[in-house]
Amino acid sequence: MPYKEKEIEKLYYSISEVAKQFGVATSLIRFWETEFDILKPRKTQKGNRLYTKKDIENFRLIYHLVKEKGYTLDGAKKKLKEKDNETISDHAEIISRLKNIRKFLETMYNEL
């Protein structure tokens, strides 16, 4: 059995990496930081933002509500304060996984 090397996971991601992951501009991420209290990335001495997995998950929730569900910023804030955040995160995660599966299937189809 061949040796499978473990994939290295980063602890912190830069704002450009997060923007690329979601296909948005870095200015949108900075703007949502000011609008939503749950987005609190660490900052270096130079002021560079460092995002953890938790920050990215919070951004994914906001992205799901605003961009995919069509909520206004105020509506998304109210929805995040409600007690059913777990269902919102579950829906967002399901959509994310389905998108990854679709991307994989499209890649497989194109290679045929």
Stockholm file with secondary structure:
# STOCKHOLM 1.0

chainA/1-112         MPYKEKEIEKLYYSISEVAKQFGVATSLIRFWETEFDILKPRKTQKGNRLYTKKDIENFRLIYHLVKEKGYTLDGAKKKLKEKDNETISDHAEIISRLKNIRKFLETMYNEL
#=GR chainA/1-112 SS CCCCCCCCCCSCEEHHHHHHHHTCCHHHHHHHHHHCTTCCCEECTTCCEEECHHHHHHHHHHHIIIIISCCCHHHHHHHHHSSTHHHHHHHHHHHHHHHHHHHHHHHHHHHC
#=GC SS_cons         CCCCCCCCCCSCEEHHHHHHHHTCCHHHHHHHHHHCTTCCCEECTTCCEEECHHHHHHHHHHHIIIIISCCCHHHHHHHHHSSTHHHHHHHHHHHHHHHHHHHHHHHHHHHC
//
